[in-house]
Amino acid sequence: MYPFPQSITPTVRTHMDAQTAFVNEMSKSLFRSFQQMCELNIQLAQTMLEETTLASQHVLSVDRQSELLGAASARAQPATEKLRAYQQHIARLASEAQVELARVTEQHVQNTTRTARAVVDDLARTSAEETERGIRTQQEALRTMTDPFARPDGAIHARGDGAAQPMPQAGQQASQQVAQQAAQAGQQARSSGATH
């Protein structure tokens, strides 16, 4: 015997739908943030590759060593600015992702909480019904065990050893009359046997 119904109840289905919608929306938000981060990384890699290529060409085109250091330092400044811009973009993406996740959570938590309460209430009601049903079944089994020969209509089955269980009131009166008549007949037989 299982304490829970085998089929999915409507409240559980509603809760599962709410949970699925919440997880789907959260996944979409996380995936969107991850996609933006990947695009930013690709853009940074392309920019850094272009800067490195330009710096290499400039360094290779320099005739004097004194110009070499100047060309290298001139290219270092834009690369530093691009890295700073990259960090700002990452911070902006992280804050946007956090705001989006908070929005999704706020949007779905109330519905999910409401459906979870409905599931708990339904489960408590079902458990109470199952417990009550089980108690009634056990009480009936105890009644059957204490008086196994009584039938639901009040009649009594005879036991295998010839003894009978208590009968209804009309049956008890009839059996008492028969017992009294038998006792009187026995006394008469004894008294007549004593006189002979």
C-alpha angles and dihedrals in degrees: 000000000000120000092219129059115259095227124071111258122222091249092055091047091051091049092048090050091051091048091048092050090049094049092045093051091046091049091050091051093048092046091049090051091047091049092051090049091051091049090050091050091049090049091050092049091050092047093048091048091051091047091048091049092049091046091049092049091048093048091048092049094053115106101195132050093230090059089049093067091045092051092049093049091046090057094045093065096060091045091054091050091049091051090050090050089049091054091050091050090050091050090048092048091048092051092046090050091050092050091048093050090049090050092050092046093049091047096051106029096076093051093044092048092049092051091046090054090050090052092050092048091048091047092049091049092048092047091050091050092048091048092050091048090049092050091051090049091050092048091051090049090051091050090051091048094050094047107021094164098054116101123210091252091060096253119130128233118221114244122235092250092060096253118125129217121235113294132214116278097266090050091048092054092050092049091048090054091050090048092050092049090049091050092050091048090050092051091049091050092050093047092048090047090052092053094051 
